[in-house]
Amino acid sequence: MTQRNITRAGAVAAAALLPIGLVLAATPAGAADDATVSVLHGIPEGLGADVVDVYANGNLLIDDFTPGSLETATVPAGSYDLGVYADGTTPEDSDPVLSADGVEVPAGINATVTANLDAEGNPALNVFVNDTATIAAGEARLTVRHVAAAPAVDILADGAVLFSNLTNPNQDLASVPAGSYEAAVNLAGTDTTAIGPADVSLEAGANTIVYAWGSAADETLALAVQVIPGLGATPDGVPAGDGSTTGTPVWALGLAAVAALGLVGAGARLSAARR
Amino acid sequence: MTRIRPAIWVLMLSAIALATAAVVIAMAGSGSSVASVGARPAASQSVPTDSASGGASASDSIDSDQASAGFDTRTDATVLPVQDVTMTPVSIAIRSLGVTAEVGNVGIDGLGRVDVPRDVFRTGWYQYSVRPGSPQGSTVIVGHKDGVDQGAGAFFALGEAAIDDIVVVTTANGTKLRYQVVARESFDKNTVPLNELFAATGPHRLTLITCGGPFDATTLGYTDNVVVTAVPVDSASGAS
């Protein structure tokens, strides 16, 4: 697996990259024309991207971005040319080391752009849409994204395979009961653990997005996590009282029942006697 | 002299008995609603300063300091979130109301509602709401007002909570968090604003929920939810 320094690979990446089609799956919330875009720096140290600046349509988006970091911005909907620049350089004086032009960002979308290594170890930019649909009460959403220079992997939760044969640059997601899990990333179809195991808490009502990033060959594989909270469904009610001190005493109900029978019985006898 | 027939005696006694029972039933069913006072903090979606969950994060919550862009960005932690069970609530006390009770963890019952503890002397922290001491969101603790075979419950007096009453929540590691009541409200169960009361966003607050109002004999439950909202003491005093 060859790895090329990012400064030489930049031109190739710019030409070859196509953003994953953004489908407006999320219900727009907040300002009508805005979207939420996060950026993950998933290129390990030593490849020429240790400190970079990220520009969007020529404007500085992220300053002094370092490996393993996540930044989130609210941006107007629209089309964006994204450029990753070596620290200290700008669009005015330099070419980007990594770029993607024409990334469509629809209003209301929640998306993450990753700067990461592809399966062969070359720097790349990828775009993922984050699922912000309502999550059933008591459940958590787990999203796993393979953005590492590594072969296909299986994702395990508490020792059981949850997602199998996940490859770069793909994702898988599922709704699971909220709680703590022991997570592990194994080489697909094997018991060989590439990352972990590690304890991770999946919060109810949140989309917990786990990125496997880094390089297997350089032994820099790691997990980065992005949490999108506030998606949980509300319970249907709080049934907090079945009453006793203000409820109807049983004896009153009993008395009413006996009295009613008495009225009916007596009334029937009287009316029968008249004939 | 005409002897009054037995049937007429039965008729008269039955009528008296029925009237007596009716009065008792009518009086028993006429619990009064709790008046609403105060104001809850808005539960509107706020841009979180820290999106990492759990207590093990080491995130910055400052915005990136690039003035030129016009982009409002924030730095988020990327560490694996872990549950901070040290802040799980274990007991609650409201001295002014004589409320003192253990707090257990509760989830959802078979009908999609909060699974209120059957023991009316215990309260339950809705375990899918934020823990006490969280940076934002509502910590929800529920309790029965009373039980048909148990009498008055731990939250029986909640309907008499007053603005500025102090609520102390103790967590698993012994931390005592003080909250100050800012609202006491009563809602018909059909119109209670559940989304706001259970929101994971907005200023951090404590939301105590029980039942109240008239007892509905057809449903064998109270018609209302009584909700007491309290905010951390520091934020309450800072606002004044």
Chai-1 contact restraints between the chains, C-beta under 6 A:
chainA,res_idxA,chainB,res_idxB,connection_type,confidence,min_distance_angstrom,max_distance_angstrom,comment,restraint_id
A,N59,B,A69,contact,1.0,0.0,6.0,A-B,restraint_1
A,L60,B,Q66,contact,1.0,0.0,6.0,A-B,restraint_2
A,L60,B,S68,contact,1.0,0.0,6.0,A-B,restraint_3
A,L60,B,A69,contact,1.0,0.0,6.0,A-B,restraint_4
A,L61,B,F71,contact,1.0,0.0,6.0,A-B,restraint_5
A,D63,B,S64,contact,1.0,0.0,6.0,A-B,restraint_6
A,D63,B,Q66,contact,1.0,0.0,6.0,A-B,restraint_7
A,G68,B,T78,contact,1.0,0.0,6.0,A-B,restraint_8
A,L70,B,D76,contact,1.0,0.0,6.0,A-B,restraint_9
A,L70,B,T78,contact,1.0,0.0,6.0,A-B,restraint_10
A,E71,B,T73,contact,1.0,0.0,6.0,A-B,restraint_11
A,E71,B,T75,contact,1.0,0.0,6.0,A-B,restraint_12
A,T72,B,R74,contact,1.0,0.0,6.0,A-B,restraint_13
A,T72,B,D76,contact,1.0,0.0,6.0,A-B,restraint_14
A,A73,B,F71,contact,1.0,0.0,6.0,A-B,restraint_15
A,A73,B,T73,contact,1.0,0.0,6.0,A-B,restraint_16
A,T74,B,D72,contact,1.0,0.0,6.0,A-B,restraint_17
A,A137,B,I108,contact,1.0,0.0,6.0,A-B,restraint_18
A,G138,B,G107,contact,1.0,0.0,6.0,A-B,restraint_19
A,G138,B,I108,contact,1.0,0.0,6.0,A-B,restraint_20
A,G138,B,Y128,contact,1.0,0.0,6.0,A-B,restraint_21
A,S180,B,Q83,contact,1.0,0.0,6.0,A-B,restraint_22
A,A198,B,L80,contact,1.0,0.0,6.0,A-B,restraint_23
A,D199,B,V82,contact,1.0,0.0,6.0,A-B,restraint_24
A,V200,B,L80,contact,1.0,0.0,6.0,A-B,restraint_25
A,S201,B,G54,contact,1.0,0.0,6.0,A-B,restraint_26
A,S201,B,P81,contact,1.0,0.0,6.0,A-B,restraint_27
A,S201,B,V82,contact,1.0,0.0,6.0,A-B,restraint_28
A,S201,B,Q83,contact,1.0,0.0,6.0,A-B,restraint_29
A,E203,B,S53,contact,1.0,0.0,6.0,A-B,restraint_30
A,A204,B,Y128,contact,1.0,0.0,6.0,A-B,restraint_31
A,G205,B,A200,contact,1.0,0.0,6.0,A-B,restraint_32
A,A224,B,T78,contact,1.0,0.0,6.0,A-B,restraint_33
A,V225,B,T78,contact,1.0,0.0,6.0,A-B,restraint_34
A,V225,B,L80,contact,1.0,0.0,6.0,A-B,restraint_35
A,V227,B,S51,contact,1.0,0.0,6.0,A-B,restraint_36
A,V227,B,S53,contact,1.0,0.0,6.0,A-B,restraint_37
A,V227,B,P81,contact,1.0,0.0,6.0,A-B,restraint_38
A,P229,B,A200,contact,1.0,0.0,6.0,A-B,restraint_39
A,G230,B,A200,contact,1.0,0.0,6.0,A-B,restraint_40
A,G230,B,T201,contact,1.0,0.0,6.0,A-B,restraint_41
A,T234,B,L194,contact,1.0,0.0,6.0,A-B,restraint_42
A,T234,B,N195,contact,1.0,0.0,6.0,A-B,restraint_43
A,T234,B,F198,contact,1.0,0.0,6.0,A-B,restraint_44
A,P235,B,R113,contact,1.0,0.0,6.0,A-B,restraint_45
A,P235,B,V114,contact,1.0,0.0,6.0,A-B,restraint_46
A,D236,B,G112,contact,1.0,0.0,6.0,A-B,restraint_47
A,D236,B,R113,contact,1.0,0.0,6.0,A-B,restraint_48
A,G237,B,R113,contact,1.0,0.0,6.0,A-B,restraint_49
A,V238,B,V114,contact,1.0,0.0,6.0,A-B,restraint_50
A,V238,B,V142,contact,1.0,0.0,6.0,A-B,restraint_51
A,V238,B,I209,contact,1.0,0.0,6.0,A-B,restraint_52
A,V238,B,N225,contact,1.0,0.0,6.0,A-B,restraint_53
A,P239,B,R113,contact,1.0,0.0,6.0,A-B,restraint_54
A,A240,B,V116,contact,1.0,0.0,6.0,A-B,restraint_55
A,A240,B,V142,contact,1.0,0.0,6.0,A-B,restraint_56
A,A240,B,H144,contact,1.0,0.0,6.0,A-B,restraint_57
A,A240,B,T210,contact,1.0,0.0,6.0,A-B,restraint_58
A,A240,B,C211,contact,1.0,0.0,6.0,A-B,restraint_59
A,G241,B,H144,contact,1.0,0.0,6.0,A-B,restraint_60
A,G241,B,K145,contact,1.0,0.0,6.0,A-B,restraint_61
A,G241,B,C211,contact,1.0,0.0,6.0,A-B,restraint_62
A,G241,B,Y222,contact,1.0,0.0,6.0,A-B,restraint_63
A,D242,B,V148,contact,1.0,0.0,6.0,A-B,restraint_64
A,D242,B,L220,contact,1.0,0.0,6.0,A-B,restraint_65
A,D242,B,G221,contact,1.0,0.0,6.0,A-B,restraint_66
A,G243,B,F215,contact,1.0,0.0,6.0,A-B,restraint_67
A,S244,B,D146,contact,1.0,0.0,6.0,A-B,restraint_68
A,S244,B,G147,contact,1.0,0.0,6.0,A-B,restraint_69
A,S244,B,V148,contact,1.0,0.0,6.0,A-B,restraint_70
A,S244,B,G151,contact,1.0,0.0,6.0,A-B,restraint_71
A,T245,B,D146,contact,1.0,0.0,6.0,A-B,restraint_72
A,T245,B,A152,contact,1.0,0.0,6.0,A-B,restraint_73
A,T246,B,G31,contact,1.0,0.0,6.0,A-B,restraint_74
A,T246,B,F215,contact,1.0,0.0,6.0,A-B,restraint_75
A,G247,B,F215,contact,1.0,0.0,6.0,A-B,restraint_76
A,T248,B,I25,contact,1.0,0.0,6.0,A-B,restraint_77
A,T248,B,A28,contact,1.0,0.0,6.0,A-B,restraint_78
A,T248,B,A217,contact,1.0,0.0,6.0,A-B,restraint_79
A,A252,B,A21,contact,1.0,0.0,6.0,A-B,restraint_80
A,A252,B,V24,contact,1.0,0.0,6.0,A-B,restraint_81
A,A252,B,I25,contact,1.0,0.0,6.0,A-B,restraint_82
A,L255,B,A17,contact,1.0,0.0,6.0,A-B,restraint_83
A,L255,B,A21,contact,1.0,0.0,6.0,A-B,restraint_84
A,A256,B,A21,contact,1.0,0.0,6.0,A-B,restraint_85
A,A259,B,S14,contact,1.0,0.0,6.0,A-B,restraint_86
A,A259,B,A17,contact,1.0,0.0,6.0,A-B,restraint_87
A,A259,B,L18,contact,1.0,0.0,6.0,A-B,restraint_88
A,G262,B,V10,contact,1.0,0.0,6.0,A-B,restraint_89
A,G262,B,S14,contact,1.0,0.0,6.0,A-B,restraint_90
A,L263,B,S14,contact,1.0,0.0,6.0,A-B,restraint_91
A,A266,B,A7,contact,1.0,0.0,6.0,A-B,restraint_92
A,A266,B,V10,contact,1.0,0.0,6.0,A-B,restraint_93
A,A266,B,L11,contact,1.0,0.0,6.0,A-B,restraint_94
A,R269,B,A7,contact,1.0,0.0,6.0,A-B,restraint_95
A,L270,B,A7,contact,1.0,0.0,6.0,A-B,restraint_96
